[in-house]
Amino acid sequence: MTDEKKHRLNVFLIKQEYQAYTDFITPDAGRSIEIPLTQEITGRLFYSGGFPAPPTWASIFAGIPEFDQANIVNQHSKALLAFKINDRWVCFAFGYSRHLINQGTFERNFGLIVALNLSDPSALKSIDKTNISLNSLQSREQASKEIEIESFGFNNDIDILKSITARTKKENLDDEDQVLSGRDSVSISSRIELSTFPEIANKLYEAYIKKDYLERYPWFDKIIHERDNAVIAELDALLLDKVKDESTSKVWLAVPEIVDWENTDGFTYKKYRPTNDVKKPGPVVLKDIDLDGWKSTIDTEKLTIENLKSKHIFLIDRDNRTTSSISVYRCMNAEVSFNSKTYILNDADWYSINADFEAEINQFYNSIADSTLVLPPYEHMTEPVYLSYVAASIPSFFLMDRKNIQIGSGYSKVEFCDLYSSAQQIIHVKNYSGSSVLSHLFNQAFVSAECFISSADFREQVNQKLGEAFKLKGHPNKPESSGFEVCIAIMSKKVGTLDLPFFSKVSLKNAITSIANLGYKVTKLKINQFT
């Protein structure tokens, strides 16, 4: 007879290669007994506990003679029911038992794919997502009513879907509508008896192998955050080979955080310890970080991934003090091919990139017009010093760097631009760096462009900060955006044409599309280090 009480079921699918339960169950799994589920299927129950009140799930197995319910006596009690369907192990986890499954042995995103296939696309209740353009910003958004994913403000170019909670129709799973959640596991509530476990497992597995979700959400596999430990280990090994390679192709170092250059002197590869001993000078303070330069300070033959994660790059202030440090692994950016896929390393996380999406982004990036602006090389200057130098030495440019404009009635502020030209060119400049830093620049360019067109108060503040020869024409009337050029200028020491990290190209596409829709001419420009 079916248990009248609903139980929360948390379901995992084990990878095909693990054919014996001993391959994926941890050694400390507790007591283990066989459970007859149907005439054809026998499961194995792992359980332990210690609290006087038995957990609600224990009633499911109360009729099994060998099941000792009296020993389930702890609020941390746990049980894991494992059995095979379609030659695959399925695990139903109760309590705190998910940790009885070895990491790396279960299918990542099993629950998410099942939830996408079984749920009503117009009945989503919440989503978890990661924004790749904002320092891998993770967020959870909940709706007061059931809505479509687009209503969450989900941007499928820069957002990665991690999990969803949604309503499923009764014909998809059970005899009634219900809510399910999915990421690695599927979480559902159901009235259940022993014989219905295989039935539920079969429905979930059938939902997992269907490709219907790609018709509803064709963008799903554009970018996938790689969390399979075995794959990550392979990617890290390929990264290590590339770092040791003298050519260091498709691997580089970039600071993944915005640097406050007003208070920062530079970087060192070894911790700076001030000394009065002239015979023991401190490490050289560098204006930028460089993979070849960092490699010259270590023995690359003995280099390991653990070294990359434990070694740090240090930020030094104007008084030669170490203000903070960032692990070398976080600064690593890489593009590698593995199993016919392209993988990107960004801010210590690996992502797999859909080939069609990669081609689409590169095609858009190559289509962005190059600016006709000519700016001098920056040599060894930092951004603020370089910008001041350009404005002081070339009369047609006015310095707007760090001259923040207040937005609305709040406390939010934004730079109108870094340099403004007499030819109405709005120039945003940033030193080549990590994807999140460049994304900050692109977002600032969009916010500035939008406010400049839509807000008379914003234009008034801009006009007050501009020099007499650069005052806005026709002020205070709303300007024609087509008469202005928004230029994204990147200071880069790389020889050749400007080439950005993949995620920066994604963010740039998003920003440029939005700016161009406002009517501006949008261009890109590379500022070389040397002539």
C-alpha positions as CSV (number, residue, x, y, z in Angstrom):
1,M,0.0,0.0,0.0
2,T,1.3,3.5,-0.8
3,D,2.5,5.6,2.1
4,E,-0.1,8.4,2.6
5,K,2.6,10.9,3.7
6,K,4.6,12.6,1.0
7,H,8.3,12.2,1.2
8,R,11.0,14.4,-0.2
9,L,13.0,12.3,-2.7
10,N,16.5,13.4,-3.8
11,V,17.6,11.3,-6.8
12,F,21.0,10.9,-8.4
13,L,22.1,9.0,-11.5
14,I,25.5,7.2,-11.4
15,K,27.8,7.3,-14.4
16,Q,27.7,4.4,-16.8
17,E,31.2,3.2,-16.0
18,Y,30.5,2.4,-12.4
19,Q,28.8,-1.0,-12.5
20,A,29.2,-2.2,-8.9
21,Y,27.9,-0.2,-5.9
22,T,31.3,-0.5,-4.3
23,D,32.6,1.7,-7.1
24,F,30.6,4.7,-6.0
25,I,29.6,4.2,-2.4
26,T,31.9,5.6,0.3
27,P,33.5,3.2,2.8
28,D,31.7,4.8,5.7
29,A,28.2,4.2,4.3
30,G,26.9,2.4,7.5
31,R,24.8,-0.7,7.6
32,S,23.8,-2.3,4.3
33,I,20.9,-4.6,3.6
34,E,19.1,-5.8,0.4
35,I,15.6,-4.5,-0.3
36,P,13.3,-6.4,-2.7
37,L,11.5,-3.6,-4.7
38,T,9.8,-5.7,-7.4
39,Q,10.1,-9.3,-8.6
40,E,12.9,-8.2,-11.0
41,I,14.7,-5.5,-9.0
42,T,16.5,-5.7,-5.7
43,G,17.9,-2.6,-4.1
44,R,20.6,-2.0,-1.5
45,L,19.8,0.3,1.5
46,F,22.7,2.0,3.3
47,Y,21.6,3.6,6.6
48,S,22.8,4.9,10.0
49,G,21.5,7.2,12.7
50,G,21.1,7.9,16.4
51,F,18.2,10.2,17.5
52,P,15.2,9.0,19.6
53,A,12.6,10.1,17.0
54,P,12.8,8.1,13.7
55,P,12.9,10.2,10.5
56,T,9.8,10.3,8.3
57,W,11.3,8.2,5.5
58,A,11.8,5.2,7.8
59,S,8.1,4.4,7.5
60,I,8.7,3.4,3.9
61,F,10.8,0.4,4.9
62,A,9.0,-0.5,8.1
63,G,7.6,-3.7,6.7
64,I,11.1,-5.2,5.9
65,P,12.0,-7.8,8.6
66,E,15.7,-7.1,8.4
67,F,15.2,-3.3,8.6
68,D,16.0,-2.3,12.2
69,Q,14.1,0.9,12.7
70,A,15.0,1.1,16.3
71,N,18.6,2.0,15.4
72,I,17.5,5.1,13.4
73,V,17.9,7.4,16.3
74,N,19.6,10.6,15.2
75,Q,18.6,13.9,13.6
76,H,21.6,13.3,11.3
77,S,20.3,9.9,10.3
78,K,20.7,9.1,6.7
79,A,19.8,6.4,4.2
80,L,20.6,5.8,0.6
81,L,18.7,3.3,-1.6
82,A,20.6,2.2,-4.7
83,F,19.4,-0.1,-7.5
84,K,19.8,-0.6,-11.2
85,I,17.5,0.4,-14.0
86,N,18.5,0.3,-17.7
87,D,21.9,-1.0,-16.6
88,R,22.5,2.3,-14.6
89,W,22.6,2.8,-10.9
90,V,20.1,5.2,-9.4
91,C,20.4,6.5,-5.8
92,F,17.5,7.8,-3.7
93,A,19.1,9.9,-0.9
94,F,17.3,10.6,2.4
95,G,18.5,12.8,5.2
96,Y,22.2,13.7,4.9
97,S,23.2,10.7,2.7
98,R,24.2,12.4,-0.5
99,H,27.7,12.4,0.9
100,L,27.7,8.6,0.8
101,I,28.2,8.9,-2.9
102,N,31.8,9.5,-4.1
103,Q,32.2,12.9,-5.8
104,G,32.8,12.5,-9.5
105,T,30.8,9.3,-9.8
106,F,27.3,10.8,-10.4
107,E,26.1,12.6,-13.5
108,R,26.5,16.4,-13.3
109,N,23.4,18.3,-14.3
110,F,21.2,15.2,-14.3
111,G,18.6,16.9,-12.2
112,L,18.7,20.1,-14.2
113,I,18.1,18.3,-17.5
114,V,15.3,16.3,-16.0
115,A,13.6,19.4,-14.6
116,L,13.9,21.2,-17.9
117,N,12.3,18.3,-19.8
118,L,9.5,17.6,-17.3
119,S,8.6,21.1,-16.2
120,D,6.1,23.5,-17.8
121,P,8.3,26.2,-19.4
122,S,5.8,28.9,-18.3
123,A,5.7,27.7,-14.7
124,L,9.2,28.4,-13.3
125,K,9.3,29.4,-9.6
126,S,13.0,30.1,-9.1
127,I,16.4,29.8,-10.9
128,D,20.0,29.8,-9.8
129,K,22.4,31.3,-12.3
130,T,26.0,32.5,-12.7
131,N,26.8,35.7,-14.7
132,I,30.1,35.1,-16.4
133,S,30.7,38.8,-17.1
134,L,30.5,40.0,-13.5
135,N,33.3,38.0,-11.7
136,S,31.2,34.8,-11.9
137,L,28.4,36.4,-9.9
138,Q,26.1,33.8,-8.6
139,S,22.5,34.6,-7.7
140,R,19.1,33.0,-6.9
141,E,15.9,34.6,-8.2
142,Q,12.5,33.7,-7.0
143,A,9.1,34.8,-8.5
144,S,5.9,35.5,-6.7
145,K,4.1,33.7,-9.4
146,E,5.0,31.1,-12.1
147,I,6.8,32.7,-15.0
148,E,9.0,31.9,-18.0
149,I,12.8,32.0,-17.7
150,E,13.1,35.2,-19.8
151,S,11.0,37.0,-17.2
152,F,13.8,36.5,-14.6
153,G,16.0,38.8,-16.8
154,F,18.0,35.7,-17.9
155,N,20.5,36.6,-20.6
156,N,21.5,33.4,-22.4
157,D,24.7,35.0,-23.7
158,I,26.2,35.8,-20.3
159,D,24.1,33.8,-17.8
160,I,24.7,30.1,-17.1
161,L,21.7,28.2,-15.7
162,K,22.6,26.2,-12.6
163,S,19.3,24.9,-11.3
164,I,15.5,25.5,-11.6
165,T,12.4,24.9,-9.5
166,A,9.3,24.6,-11.5
167,R,5.8,22.9,-11.7
168,T,5.5,19.8,-13.7
169,K,2.3,18.6,-15.3
170,K,0.8,15.4,-13.8
171,E,1.1,13.4,-17.0
172,N,4.8,13.9,-16.9
173,L,5.6,12.3,-13.5
174,D,2.8,11.6,-11.1
175,D,-1.0,11.5,-10.6
176,E,-1.0,15.2,-9.7
177,D,0.8,18.5,-10.5
178,Q,3.9,19.0,-8.4
179,V,7.0,21.1,-8.0
180,L,10.4,19.7,-8.7
181,S,13.9,21.1,-8.5
182,G,17.0,20.0,-10.3
183,R,20.7,20.5,-10.5
184,D,22.9,17.4,-10.1
185,S,20.0,15.6,-8.4
186,V,16.3,15.7,-8.9
187,S,14.3,16.8,-5.8
188,I,10.6,15.9,-5.8
189,S,7.8,15.1,-3.2
190,S,5.8,11.9,-3.6
191,R,3.7,9.4,-1.8
192,I,5.7,6.2,-2.2
193,E,5.9,2.5,-1.5
194,L,8.8,0.1,-2.3
195,S,7.5,-1.0,-5.6
196,T,7.1,2.6,-7.0
197,F,10.9,3.4,-6.6
198,P,11.8,1.7,-9.9
199,E,8.8,3.4,-11.7
200,I,9.9,6.8,-10.6
201,A,13.5,6.1,-11.4
202,N,12.5,5.0,-14.9
203,K,10.5,8.1,-15.6
204,L,13.4,10.3,-14.4
205,Y,15.9,8.4,-16.5
206,E,13.7,8.6,-19.6
207,A,13.4,12.3,-19.1
208,Y,17.2,12.6,-18.8
209,I,18.0,11.0,-22.1
210,K,15.4,13.0,-24.1
211,K,16.6,16.1,-26.0
212,D,13.3,18.0,-25.8
213,Y,14.9,20.6,-23.5
214,L,17.2,21.7,-26.4
215,E,14.1,22.6,-28.4
216,R,12.6,24.6,-25.6
217,Y,16.0,26.1,-24.4
218,P,18.3,25.9,-27.5
219,W,20.9,28.1,-25.7
220,F,21.4,25.6,-22.8
221,D,24.7,24.1,-24.0
222,K,26.3,27.4,-25.1
223,I,28.4,27.6,-22.0
224,I,28.5,24.9,-19.3
225,H,30.3,25.2,-16.1
226,E,32.5,22.1,-15.8
227,R,32.2,20.5,-12.4
228,D,33.2,16.9,-13.2
229,N,36.4,16.3,-11.2
230,A,37.7,13.7,-13.6
231,V,37.4,16.2,-16.6
232,I,38.8,19.1,-14.5
233,A,41.8,16.9,-13.7
234,E,42.4,16.3,-17.4
235,L,42.0,20.0,-18.2
236,D,44.4,21.0,-15.5
237,A,47.0,18.5,-16.8
238,L,46.6,20.1,-20.3
239,L,47.0,23.6,-18.7
240,L,50.2,22.5,-17.0
241,D,51.6,21.2,-20.3
242,K,50.8,24.5,-21.9
243,V,52.4,26.6,-19.1
244,K,55.6,24.5,-19.4
245,D,55.6,24.9,-23.1
246,E,57.9,27.7,-24.2
247,S,55.3,29.0,-26.7
248,T,52.6,29.3,-24.0
249,S,50.0,29.5,-26.7
250,K,46.5,30.3,-25.6
251,V,47.6,30.7,-21.9
252,W,48.2,34.0,-20.2
253,L,48.1,35.8,-16.9
254,A,45.6,38.6,-16.1
255,V,44.6,40.2,-12.9
256,P,40.9,39.1,-12.3
257,E,40.1,42.1,-10.1
258,I,39.8,45.8,-10.6
259,V,43.0,47.5,-9.5
260,D,42.9,50.8,-7.6
261,W,45.8,52.4,-9.4
262,E,45.6,55.5,-7.3
263,N,46.9,53.5,-4.3
264,T,48.7,50.7,-6.1
265,D,52.3,50.8,-7.3
266,G,52.3,47.5,-9.1
267,F,52.8,43.7,-8.6
268,T,55.5,41.3,-7.5
269,Y,55.8,37.6,-7.9
270,K,57.4,37.2,-4.4
271,K,56.1,38.7,-1.2
272,Y,57.7,42.2,-0.7
273,R,59.6,42.5,2.5
274,P,61.1,46.0,2.9
275,T,64.7,45.9,4.1
276,N,67.4,48.4,4.9
277,D,70.1,46.0,3.6
278,V,71.1,47.3,0.1
279,K,72.6,44.0,-0.6
280,K,69.2,42.3,-0.3
281,P,66.9,44.5,-2.4
282,G,63.2,43.5,-2.5
283,P,61.6,41.9,-5.6
284,V,61.1,44.1,-8.7
285,V,57.7,45.9,-8.7
286,L,56.0,45.4,-12.0
287,K,53.3,47.5,-13.7
288,D,51.6,44.4,-15.1
289,I,51.8,40.6,-14.8
290,D,53.1,38.4,-17.5
291,L,53.2,34.6,-17.8
292,D,56.8,34.4,-19.2
293,G,58.0,36.8,-16.5
294,W,56.4,34.8,-13.7
295,K,57.8,31.5,-15.2
296,S,61.3,33.0,-15.0
297,T,61.0,33.1,-11.2
298,I,60.2,29.3,-10.8
299,D,61.4,25.9,-11.8
300,T,58.8,25.0,-14.5
301,E,59.9,21.4,-14.6
302,K,58.7,20.9,-11.0
303,L,55.6,22.9,-11.4
304,T,52.3,21.3,-10.4
305,I,48.6,22.4,-10.3
306,E,48.9,22.6,-6.5
307,N,51.8,25.1,-7.0
308,L,49.6,27.2,-9.3
309,K,46.9,27.3,-6.6
310,S,49.3,27.9,-3.7
311,K,51.6,30.5,-5.3
312,H,50.5,34.1,-5.3
313,I,50.9,37.4,-7.1
314,F,51.2,40.3,-4.7
315,L,49.8,43.9,-5.0
316,I,52.1,46.6,-3.7
317,D,51.0,50.0,-2.6
318,R,52.8,53.3,-2.9
319,D,54.6,52.7,0.4
320,N,56.0,49.3,-0.8
321,R,53.6,47.4,1.4
322,T,51.8,44.2,0.3
323,T,48.1,45.1,0.3
324,S,46.6,41.8,-1.0
325,S,47.5,38.7,-3.1
326,I,45.8,36.6,-5.7
327,S,46.6,33.0,-6.5
328,V,48.4,32.4,-9.8
329,Y,45.7,29.8,-10.7
330,R,43.0,32.5,-10.4
331,C,45.1,34.8,-12.7
332,M,45.4,32.0,-15.3
333,N,43.4,32.3,-18.5
334,A,43.5,29.4,-21.0
335,E,41.8,27.9,-24.0
336,V,42.3,24.2,-24.5
337,S,40.7,21.5,-26.6
338,F,39.6,18.2,-25.0
339,N,37.3,15.5,-26.3
340,S,36.5,17.6,-29.4
341,K,35.3,20.5,-27.2
342,T,36.8,23.9,-26.4
343,Y,37.3,24.7,-22.8
344,I,38.0,28.0,-21.2
345,L,39.7,28.6,-17.9
346,N,38.5,31.9,-16.3
347,D,38.9,33.0,-12.7
348,A,39.7,29.5,-11.5
349,D,36.7,27.8,-13.2
350,W,36.6,25.7,-16.3
351,Y,33.8,26.1,-18.9
352,S,33.0,24.1,-22.0
353,I,32.0,26.2,-25.0
354,N,29.6,25.1,-27.7
355,A,31.4,25.2,-31.1
356,D,28.5,27.1,-32.9
357,F,28.4,29.7,-30.1
358,E,32.1,30.2,-30.2
359,A,32.0,30.8,-33.9
360,E,29.0,33.2,-33.5
361,I,30.9,35.2,-30.9
362,N,34.1,35.4,-32.9
363,Q,32.2,36.4,-36.0
364,F,30.6,39.3,-34.2
365,Y,33.8,40.3,-32.6
366,N,35.6,40.4,-36.0
367,S,32.7,42.5,-37.4
368,I,33.2,45.3,-34.9
369,A,34.6,48.4,-36.7
370,D,38.1,49.5,-35.8
371,S,38.3,53.1,-34.7
372,T,40.3,55.6,-36.8
373,L,41.6,57.1,-33.6
374,V,45.4,57.1,-33.2
375,L,46.7,57.0,-29.6
376,P,50.3,56.9,-28.6
377,P,51.9,53.7,-27.0
378,Y,51.5,53.5,-23.3
379,E,55.0,52.0,-22.7
380,H,55.3,51.4,-18.9
381,M,52.6,53.8,-17.8
382,T,49.6,52.8,-15.7
383,E,46.1,53.7,-16.9
384,P,45.7,57.0,-14.9
385,V,49.2,58.2,-15.8
386,Y,48.7,57.3,-19.5
387,L,45.3,59.0,-19.7
388,S,46.8,62.2,-18.2
389,Y,49.7,62.0,-20.6
390,V,47.4,61.7,-23.6
391,A,45.2,64.6,-22.6
392,A,48.2,66.8,-21.7
393,S,50.1,66.1,-25.0
394,I,47.3,66.0,-27.6
395,P,45.0,69.1,-27.6
396,S,42.1,67.3,-29.2
397,F,41.5,65.1,-26.1
398,F,40.1,66.1,-22.7
399,L,40.7,64.0,-19.6
400,M,37.5,62.6,-17.9
401,D,39.1,59.8,-16.0
402,R,37.7,59.5,-12.4
403,K,35.4,62.5,-12.9
404,N,32.4,60.5,-11.8
405,I,28.8,61.6,-12.7
406,Q,26.0,60.9,-10.2
407,I,23.1,58.9,-11.6
408,G,19.6,59.8,-10.6
409,S,18.9,60.8,-7.0
410,G,20.8,57.9,-5.4
411,Y,24.5,57.4,-4.7
412,S,25.4,55.5,-7.8
413,K,28.1,57.1,-9.9
414,V,29.6,56.3,-13.3
415,E,32.4,57.7,-15.4
416,F,31.1,59.4,-18.6
417,C,34.4,58.2,-20.2
418,D,38.1,58.3,-19.8
419,L,38.9,60.6,-22.7
420,Y,36.6,62.8,-24.7
421,S,37.6,64.2,-28.1
422,S,36.7,67.3,-30.0
423,A,35.3,65.1,-32.7
424,Q,32.6,63.8,-30.2
425,Q,34.4,60.5,-29.5
426,I,33.5,59.0,-26.1
427,I,36.6,56.8,-25.3
428,H,36.6,54.2,-22.6
429,V,40.1,52.8,-21.8
430,K,41.2,49.8,-19.8
431,N,44.4,47.8,-19.5
432,Y,44.1,44.3,-20.9
433,S,43.2,42.1,-18.0
434,G,40.8,39.4,-16.7
435,S,37.3,39.0,-18.3
436,S,35.5,40.4,-15.2
437,V,37.6,43.6,-15.3
438,L,37.0,44.2,-19.0
439,S,33.3,43.4,-18.5
440,H,33.1,46.1,-15.9
441,L,34.5,48.5,-18.6
442,F,31.9,47.4,-21.2
443,N,29.1,47.7,-18.7
444,Q,30.2,51.2,-17.8
445,A,30.3,52.2,-21.4
446,F,26.7,51.1,-21.9
447,V,25.4,52.8,-18.7
448,S,27.2,56.0,-19.7
449,A,25.8,55.9,-23.2
450,E,22.2,55.3,-22.0
451,C,22.3,58.0,-19.3
452,F,23.9,60.5,-21.8
453,I,20.9,60.2,-24.1
454,S,18.1,59.8,-21.6
455,S,19.1,62.2,-18.8
456,A,19.3,66.0,-19.1
457,D,20.8,66.1,-15.5
458,F,23.5,63.6,-16.5
459,R,24.4,65.7,-19.6
460,E,24.5,68.9,-17.4
461,Q,27.0,67.2,-15.0
462,V,29.1,66.1,-18.0
463,N,29.1,69.6,-19.5
464,Q,30.2,71.1,-16.2
465,K,33.3,68.8,-16.1
466,L,34.3,69.3,-19.7
467,G,36.8,72.0,-20.7
468,E,35.5,75.1,-22.5
469,A,36.7,73.9,-25.9
470,F,34.8,70.6,-25.4
471,K,31.4,71.7,-24.2
472,L,28.5,69.8,-25.7
473,K,27.0,71.3,-28.8
474,G,23.4,72.3,-28.6
475,H,23.3,71.8,-24.8
476,P,20.9,71.3,-23.0
477,N,18.9,69.7,-25.9
478,K,18.9,65.9,-26.3
479,P,21.8,65.1,-28.6
480,E,21.6,62.9,-31.7
481,S,23.4,59.7,-30.7
482,S,24.4,59.1,-34.3
483,G,26.7,62.0,-34.1
484,F,28.8,60.4,-31.3
485,E,31.3,57.5,-31.4
486,V,31.7,55.2,-28.4
487,C,35.2,53.7,-28.6
488,I,36.3,50.7,-26.5
489,A,40.1,51.1,-26.2
490,I,42.2,48.3,-24.7
491,M,45.8,48.8,-23.6
492,S,47.6,45.6,-24.6
493,K,51.2,44.5,-24.8
494,K,50.3,41.5,-27.0
495,V,51.8,42.0,-30.5
496,G,49.4,42.0,-33.4
497,T,45.7,42.7,-33.6
498,L,43.6,43.1,-30.5
499,D,42.4,39.7,-29.3
500,L,40.3,39.4,-26.1
501,P,39.5,36.5,-23.8
502,F,36.4,34.6,-25.0
503,F,34.2,35.7,-22.1
504,S,35.3,39.3,-22.7
505,K,34.2,38.9,-26.3
506,V,30.8,37.6,-25.0
507,S,30.4,40.6,-22.7
508,L,31.5,43.0,-25.4
509,K,28.9,41.7,-27.8
510,N,26.2,42.2,-25.2
511,A,27.4,45.8,-24.5
512,I,28.0,46.8,-28.1
513,T,24.6,45.5,-29.2
514,S,22.9,47.6,-26.5
515,I,24.9,50.7,-27.3
516,A,24.4,50.4,-31.0
517,N,20.6,50.0,-30.4
518,L,20.8,53.5,-28.8
519,G,22.0,54.9,-32.2
520,Y,25.7,55.4,-31.4
521,K,28.6,54.4,-33.7
522,V,30.6,51.8,-31.7
523,T,34.3,50.9,-32.4
524,K,37.1,49.1,-30.8
525,L,40.8,50.2,-30.6
526,K,44.0,48.6,-29.5
527,I,46.6,50.8,-27.7
528,N,50.0,49.2,-28.1
529,Q,52.6,49.2,-25.4
530,F,55.4,50.1,-27.8
531,T,55.7,51.6,-31.2
